Amino acid sequence: MNLITKALSEYGVKETVGSKDNLRILKYFDDIGFDGAKLKDETAWCSAYANWVAKTAGYEYSGKLTARSWLRVGTSTSTPNIGDIVVFWRQSPNSWKGHVGFFIKATKNYVYVLGGNQRNMVCIKAYPKYRLLDYRQLAPIN
């Protein structure tokens, strides 16, 4: 299965408000080797979602919960295709914090990504282009 088809299959999955957790989001953590029950659906889960999509679709993945871990996976590209990884900085370009999602399209000022933990759900959202760290193409795992 290709990455974008797998990623889109989760569209609309969202955090549960209050003390309960969305078991689907906890499954993202579980399926990539983390204990979802110890985390919570309020834990930053953009990288867990990206890892789950890549792993279950048969592609290389970071295996880490930090968005910037994706800067060491795949191949950098300046011409992304739909479904490629997009990594952004958060707080500052030198911070360890970031955001990761799947490329949908770019305009002059924005990059649209399908990602997890965007408005507390899986959805498409625009991010300012100046926050872009890299586009990454993932390879299938044989």
CYANA upper distance limits for C-alpha pairs under 8 A (distance plus 0.5 A):
  1 MET  CA      5 THR  CA      7.38
  1 MET  CA      6 LYS  CA      7.16
  1 MET  CA     57 ALA  CA      5.87
  1 MET  CA     58 GLY  CA      8.03
  2 ASN  CA      6 LYS  CA      6.91
  2 ASN  CA     57 ALA  CA      6.83
  3 LEU  CA      7 ALA  CA      6.52
  3 LEU  CA     53 VAL  CA      7.21
  3 LEU  CA     54 ALA  CA      6.88
  3 LEU  CA     57 ALA  CA      6.61
  3 LEU  CA     59 TYR  CA      8.41
  3 LEU  CA     83 GLY  CA      6.15
  3 LEU  CA     84 ASP  CA      8.46
  4 ILE  CA      8 LEU  CA      6.42
  4 ILE  CA     82 ILE  CA      7.47
  4 ILE  CA     83 GLY  CA      5.22
  4 ILE  CA    102 PHE  CA      7.80
  5 THR  CA      9 SER  CA      6.75
  6 LYS  CA     10 GLU  CA      7.80
  6 LYS  CA     53 VAL  CA      6.57
  6 LYS  CA     57 ALA  CA      6.94
  7 ALA  CA     11 TYR  CA      7.68
  7 ALA  CA     50 ALA  CA      8.48
  7 ALA  CA     53 VAL  CA      6.24
  7 ALA  CA    102 PHE  CA      8.36
  7 ALA  CA    114 LEU  CA      7.95
  7 ALA  CA    115 GLY  CA      8.41
  8 LEU  CA    114 LEU  CA      8.24
 10 GLU  CA    122 VAL  CA      7.16
 11 TYR  CA    122 VAL  CA      5.62
 11 TYR  CA    123 CYS  CA      6.25
 12 GLY  CA    121 MET  CA      6.60
 12 GLY  CA    122 VAL  CA      5.68
 12 GLY  CA    123 CYS  CA      6.63
 13 VAL  CA     24 ARG  CA      8.00
 13 VAL  CA     25 ILE  CA      8.18
 13 VAL  CA    121 MET  CA      6.00
 13 VAL  CA    122 VAL  CA      5.90
 14 LYS  CA     22 ASN  CA      7.66
 14 LYS  CA     25 ILE  CA      8.30
 14 LYS  CA    117 ASN  CA      8.34
 14 LYS  CA    120 ASN  CA      6.32
 14 LYS  CA    121 MET  CA      4.44
 14 LYS  CA    122 VAL  CA      6.90
 15 GLU  CA     21 ASP  CA      7.21
 15 GLU  CA     22 ASN  CA      6.16
 15 GLU  CA     25 ILE  CA      7.95
 15 GLU  CA     41 ASP  CA      6.20
 15 GLU  CA     42 GLU  CA      7.48
 15 GLU  CA    120 ASN  CA      6.20
 15 GLU  CA    121 MET  CA      6.69
 16 THR  CA     20 LYS  CA      6.68
 16 THR  CA     21 ASP  CA      5.82
 16 THR  CA     22 ASN  CA      5.83
 16 THR  CA     41 ASP  CA      7.80
 17 VAL  CA     21 ASP  CA      8.25
 21 ASP  CA     25 ILE  CA      8.35
 21 ASP  CA     26 LEU  CA      8.01
 21 ASP  CA     40 LYS  CA      6.70
 21 ASP  CA     41 ASP  CA      5.91
 22 ASN  CA     26 LEU  CA      7.13
 22 ASN  CA     41 ASP  CA      6.77
 23 LEU  CA     27 LYS  CA      6.60
 24 ARG  CA     28 TYR  CA      7.21
 25 ILE  CA     29 PHE  CA      7.52
 25 ILE  CA     36 GLY  CA      8.42
 25 ILE  CA     41 ASP  CA      6.51
 25 ILE  CA     45 TRP  CA      8.32
 25 ILE  CA     49 TYR  CA      8.23
 26 LEU  CA     30 ASP  CA      6.80
 26 LEU  CA     35 ASP  CA      8.37
 26 LEU  CA     36 GLY  CA      4.86
 26 LEU  CA     37 ALA  CA      7.11
 26 LEU  CA     39 LEU  CA      8.07
 26 LEU  CA     40 LYS  CA      7.26
 26 LEU  CA     41 ASP  CA      6.93
 27 LYS  CA     31 ASP  CA      6.34
 27 LYS  CA     36 GLY  CA      6.96
 28 TYR  CA     32 ILE  CA      7.04
 28 TYR  CA     36 GLY  CA      8.12
 28 TYR  CA     48 ALA  CA      6.23
 28 TYR  CA     49 TYR  CA      6.30
 28 TYR  CA     51 ASN  CA      8.36
 28 TYR  CA     52 TRP  CA      5.94
 29 PHE  CA     33 GLY  CA      7.00
 29 PHE  CA     34 PHE  CA      5.49
 29 PHE  CA     35 ASP  CA      6.76
 29 PHE  CA     36 GLY  CA      5.49
 29 PHE  CA     48 ALA  CA      6.20
 29 PHE  CA     49 TYR  CA      8.37
 29 PHE  CA     52 TRP  CA      8.21
 30 ASP  CA     34 PHE  CA      5.46
 30 ASP  CA     35 ASP  CA      5.78
 30 ASP  CA     36 GLY  CA      5.77
 31 ASP  CA     52 TRP  CA      7.20
 32 ILE  CA     48 ALA  CA      7.84
 32 ILE  CA     51 ASN  CA      7.30
 32 ILE  CA     52 TRP  CA      6.70
 32 ILE  CA     55 LYS  CA      8.13
 32 ILE  CA     63 GLY  CA      6.93
 33 GLY  CA     63 GLY  CA      8.32
 35 ASP  CA     39 LEU  CA      7.15
 36 GLY  CA     40 LYS  CA      6.92
 39 LEU  CA     43 THR  CA      6.70
 41 ASP  CA     45 TRP  CA      7.89
 44 ALA  CA    117 ASN  CA      7.25
 45 TRP  CA     49 TYR  CA      6.62
 45 TRP  CA     65 LEU  CA      7.65
 45 TRP  CA    116 GLY  CA      6.93
 45 TRP  CA    117 ASN  CA      6.27
 46 CYS  CA     50 ALA  CA      6.78
 46 CYS  CA     65 LEU  CA      8.38
 46 CYS  CA     67 ALA  CA      7.54
 46 CYS  CA     99 HIS  CA      7.09
 46 CYS  CA    100 VAL  CA      6.52
 46 CYS  CA    101 GLY  CA      7.49
 46 CYS  CA    115 GLY  CA      6.84
 46 CYS  CA    116 GLY  CA      5.01
 46 CYS  CA    117 ASN  CA      5.70
 46 CYS  CA    118 GLN  CA      8.22
 47 SER  CA     51 ASN  CA      6.43
 47 SER  CA     64 LYS  CA      7.57
 47 SER  CA     65 LEU  CA      5.60
 47 SER  CA     66 THR  CA      6.49
 47 SER  CA     67 ALA  CA      5.75
 47 SER  CA     99 HIS  CA      8.05
 47 SER  CA    100 VAL  CA      6.64
 47 SER  CA    101 GLY  CA      8.34
 47 SER  CA    116 GLY  CA      8.20
 48 ALA  CA     52 TRP  CA      6.52
 48 ALA  CA     64 LYS  CA      7.93
 48 ALA  CA     65 LEU  CA      6.17
 49 TYR  CA     53 VAL  CA      6.64
 49 TYR  CA    115 GLY  CA      7.88
 49 TYR  CA    116 GLY  CA      6.11
 50 ALA  CA     54 ALA  CA      6.64
 50 ALA  CA     61 TYR  CA      8.43
 50 ALA  CA    100 VAL  CA      7.68
 50 ALA  CA    101 GLY  CA      6.92
 50 ALA  CA    102 PHE  CA      8.23
 50 ALA  CA    115 GLY  CA      7.74
 50 ALA  CA    116 GLY  CA      7.86
 51 ASN  CA     55 LYS  CA      6.33
 51 ASN  CA     61 TYR  CA      5.97
 51 ASN  CA     62 SER  CA      7.00
 51 ASN  CA     63 GLY  CA      6.76
 51 ASN  CA     64 LYS  CA      8.28
 52 TRP  CA     56 THR  CA      6.38
 53 VAL  CA     57 ALA  CA      6.44
 54 ALA  CA     58 GLY  CA      6.66
 54 ALA  CA     59 TYR  CA      5.38
 54 ALA  CA     60 GLU  CA      6.82
 54 ALA  CA     61 TYR  CA      6.28
 55 LYS  CA     59 TYR  CA      6.03
 55 LYS  CA     60 GLU  CA      7.05
 55 LYS  CA     61 TYR  CA      6.66
 58 GLY  CA    140 PRO  CA      6.21
 58 GLY  CA    141 ILE  CA      6.15
 58 GLY  CA    142 ASN  CA      8.49
 59 TYR  CA    138 LEU  CA      6.91
 59 TYR  CA    139 ALA  CA      6.18
 59 TYR  CA    140 PRO  CA      4.58
 59 TYR  CA    141 ILE  CA      5.57
 60 GLU  CA     73 VAL  CA      7.71
 60 GLU  CA     74 GLY  CA      7.68
 60 GLU  CA    138 LEU  CA      6.58
 60 GLU  CA    139 ALA  CA      6.46
 60 GLU  CA    140 PRO  CA      6.65
 60 GLU  CA    141 ILE  CA      6.36
 61 TYR  CA     70 TRP  CA      8.09
 61 TYR  CA     73 VAL  CA      7.00
 61 TYR  CA    138 LEU  CA      8.31
 62 SER  CA     69 SER  CA      6.54
 62 SER  CA     70 TRP  CA      6.25
 62 SER  CA     72 ARG  CA      8.05
 62 SER  CA     73 VAL  CA      6.57
 64 LYS  CA     69 SER  CA      6.86
 65 LEU  CA     69 SER  CA      8.15
 66 THR  CA     70 TRP  CA      8.42
 66 THR  CA     97 LYS  CA      7.86
 66 THR  CA     98 GLY  CA      7.83
 67 ALA  CA     87 VAL  CA      7.30
 67 ALA  CA     88 PHE  CA      8.50
 67 ALA  CA     97 LYS  CA      7.60
 67 ALA  CA     98 GLY  CA      5.66
 67 ALA  CA     99 HIS  CA      5.55
 67 ALA  CA    100 VAL  CA      5.68
 68 ARG  CA     87 VAL  CA      7.13
 68 ARG  CA     88 PHE  CA      8.36
 68 ARG  CA     89 TRP  CA      8.40
 68 ARG  CA     96 TRP  CA      7.56
 68 ARG  CA     97 LYS  CA      7.60
 68 ARG  CA     98 GLY  CA      6.35
 68 ARG  CA     99 HIS  CA      7.81
 68 ARG  CA    100 VAL  CA      8.06
 69 SER  CA     73 VAL  CA      7.90
 70 TRP  CA     74 GLY  CA      8.38
 70 TRP  CA     85 ILE  CA      8.30
 70 TRP  CA     87 VAL  CA      7.53
 70 TRP  CA    100 VAL  CA      8.10
 70 TRP  CA    136 ARG  CA      8.35
 71 LEU  CA     87 VAL  CA      7.62
 71 LEU  CA    134 ASP  CA      7.58
 71 LEU  CA    136 ARG  CA      7.89
 73 VAL  CA    136 ARG  CA      7.81
 73 VAL  CA    138 LEU  CA      7.61
 74 GLY  CA    136 ARG  CA      6.14
 74 GLY  CA    137 GLN  CA      5.76
 74 GLY  CA    138 LEU  CA      4.97
 74 GLY  CA    139 ALA  CA      6.91
 75 THR  CA    136 ARG  CA      5.71
 75 THR  CA    137 GLN  CA      5.62
 75 THR  CA    138 LEU  CA      7.13
 76 SER  CA    134 ASP  CA      7.18
 76 SER  CA    135 TYR  CA      6.24
 76 SER  CA    136 ARG  CA      5.06
 76 SER  CA    137 GLN  CA      6.89
 77 THR  CA    134 ASP  CA      8.06
 77 THR  CA    135 TYR  CA      6.05
 77 THR  CA    136 ARG  CA      6.35
 77 THR  CA    137 GLN  CA      7.25
 78 SER  CA    134 ASP  CA      8.48
 78 SER  CA    135 TYR  CA      7.12
 79 THR  CA    135 TYR  CA      8.42
 80 PRO  CA     84 ASP  CA      6.54
 80 PRO  CA    103 PHE  CA      7.63
 80 PRO  CA    135 TYR  CA      6.73
 80 PRO  CA    136 ARG  CA      7.99
 80 PRO  CA    137 GLN  CA      7.89
 81 ASN  CA    103 PHE  CA      7.37
 81 ASN  CA    104 ILE  CA      8.24
 82 ILE  CA    102 PHE  CA      7.80
 82 ILE  CA    103 PHE  CA      5.68
 82 ILE  CA    104 ILE  CA      5.52
 82 ILE  CA    105 LYS  CA      7.47
 83 GLY  CA    102 PHE  CA      5.44
 83 GLY  CA    103 PHE  CA      5.58
 83 GLY  CA    104 ILE  CA      7.10
 84 ASP  CA    102 PHE  CA      5.94
 84 ASP  CA    103 PHE  CA      5.70
 84 ASP  CA    135 TYR  CA      7.26
 84 ASP  CA    136 ARG  CA      6.35
 84 ASP  CA    137 GLN  CA      5.63
 84 ASP  CA    138 LEU  CA      7.32
 85 ILE  CA    100 VAL  CA      7.43
 85 ILE  CA    101 GLY  CA      6.30
 85 ILE  CA    102 PHE  CA      5.25
 85 ILE  CA    103 PHE  CA      6.47
 85 ILE  CA    135 TYR  CA      6.15
 85 ILE  CA    136 ARG  CA      5.41
 85 ILE  CA    137 GLN  CA      6.83
 85 ILE  CA    138 LEU  CA      7.94
 86 VAL  CA    100 VAL  CA      6.12
 86 VAL  CA    101 GLY  CA      5.93
 86 VAL  CA    102 PHE  CA      6.35
 86 VAL  CA    103 PHE  CA      6.43
 86 VAL  CA    113 VAL  CA      7.88
 86 VAL  CA    132 LEU  CA      7.95
 86 VAL  CA    133 LEU  CA      8.25
 86 VAL  CA    134 ASP  CA      6.55
 86 VAL  CA    135 TYR  CA      5.19
 86 VAL  CA    136 ARG  CA      6.89
 87 VAL  CA     98 GLY  CA      7.47
 87 VAL  CA     99 HIS  CA      6.32
 87 VAL  CA    100 VAL  CA      5.16
 87 VAL  CA    101 GLY  CA      7.40
 87 VAL  CA    132 LEU  CA      6.68
 87 VAL  CA    133 LEU  CA      5.96
 87 VAL  CA    134 ASP  CA      5.95
 87 VAL  CA    135 TYR  CA      7.00
 88 PHE  CA     98 GLY  CA      5.88
 88 PHE  CA     99 HIS  CA      5.62
 88 PHE  CA    100 VAL  CA      6.89
 88 PHE  CA    131 ARG  CA      5.79
 88 PHE  CA    132 LEU  CA      5.00
 88 PHE  CA    133 LEU  CA      5.59
 88 PHE  CA    134 ASP  CA      7.74
 89 TRP  CA     93 PRO  CA      5.90
 89 TRP  CA     94 ASN  CA      8.42
 89 TRP  CA     95 SER  CA      7.85
 89 TRP  CA     97 LYS  CA      6.72
 89 TRP  CA     98 GLY  CA      4.74
 89 TRP  CA     99 HIS  CA      6.88
 89 TRP  CA    131 ARG  CA      6.00
 89 TRP  CA    132 LEU  CA      7.10
 89 TRP  CA    133 LEU  CA      6.89
 90 ARG  CA     95 SER  CA      7.56
 90 ARG  CA     97 LYS  CA      5.71
 90 ARG  CA     98 GLY  CA      5.06
 90 ARG  CA     99 HIS  CA      7.30
 90 ARG  CA    131 ARG  CA      7.99
 91 GLN  CA     95 SER  CA      6.93
 91 GLN  CA     97 LYS  CA      7.25
 91 GLN  CA     98 GLY  CA      8.37
 92 SER  CA     97 LYS  CA      8.40
 93 PRO  CA    131 ARG  CA      8.01
100 VAL  CA    115 GLY  CA      7.40
101 GLY  CA    113 VAL  CA      6.01
101 GLY  CA    114 LEU  CA      6.06
101 GLY  CA    115 GLY  CA      4.79
101 GLY  CA    116 GLY  CA      7.60
102 PHE  CA    113 VAL  CA      5.62
102 PHE  CA    114 LEU  CA      5.52
102 PHE  CA    115 GLY  CA      6.62
103 PHE  CA    111 VAL  CA      7.98
103 PHE  CA    112 TYR  CA      6.89
103 PHE  CA    113 VAL  CA      5.25
103 PHE  CA    114 LEU  CA      7.08
104 ILE  CA    111 VAL  CA      8.16
104 ILE  CA    112 TYR  CA      5.89
104 ILE  CA    113 VAL  CA      5.72
104 ILE  CA    114 LEU  CA      7.12
104 ILE  CA    124 ILE  CA      8.50
105 LYS  CA    111 VAL  CA      6.54
105 LYS  CA    112 TYR  CA      5.78
105 LYS  CA    113 VAL  CA      7.75
106 ALA  CA    110 TYR  CA      6.23
106 ALA  CA    111 VAL  CA      4.84
106 ALA  CA    112 TYR  CA      6.49
107 THR  CA    111 VAL  CA      6.88
108 LYS  CA    129 LYS  CA      8.41
109 ASN  CA    128 PRO  CA      6.48
109 ASN  CA    129 LYS  CA      5.82
109 ASN  CA    130 TYR  CA      8.22
110 TYR  CA    126 ALA  CA      6.34
110 TYR  CA    127 TYR  CA      5.91
110 TYR  CA    128 PRO  CA      5.11
110 TYR  CA    129 LYS  CA      5.27
111 VAL  CA    126 ALA  CA      5.97
111 VAL  CA    127 TYR  CA      5.83
111 VAL  CA    128 PRO  CA      6.90
111 VAL  CA    129 LYS  CA      6.25
112 TYR  CA    124 ILE  CA      6.99
112 TYR  CA    125 LYS  CA      5.97
112 TYR  CA    126 ALA  CA      4.74
112 TYR  CA    127 TYR  CA      6.81
113 VAL  CA    124 ILE  CA      5.84
113 VAL  CA    125 LYS  CA      6.11
113 VAL  CA    126 ALA  CA      6.90
113 VAL  CA    127 TYR  CA      8.21
114 LEU  CA    122 VAL  CA      7.49
114 LEU  CA    123 CYS  CA      5.97
114 LEU  CA    124 ILE  CA      4.76
114 LEU  CA    125 LYS  CA      7.11
115 GLY  CA    122 VAL  CA      5.94
115 GLY  CA    123 CYS  CA      6.38
115 GLY  CA    124 ILE  CA      6.96
115 GLY  CA    125 LYS  CA      8.28
116 GLY  CA    120 ASN  CA      7.89
116 GLY  CA    121 MET  CA      6.17
116 GLY  CA    122 VAL  CA      4.76
116 GLY  CA    123 CYS  CA      7.29
117 ASN  CA    121 MET  CA      5.40
117 ASN  CA    122 VAL  CA      6.63
118 GLN  CA    122 VAL  CA      6.67
118 GLN  CA    123 CYS  CA      6.82
118 GLN  CA    124 ILE  CA      8.17
118 GLN  CA    125 LYS  CA      7.42
119 ARG  CA    123 CYS  CA      8.34
127 TYR  CA    131 ARG  CA      7.92
128 PRO  CA    132 LEU  CA      8.01
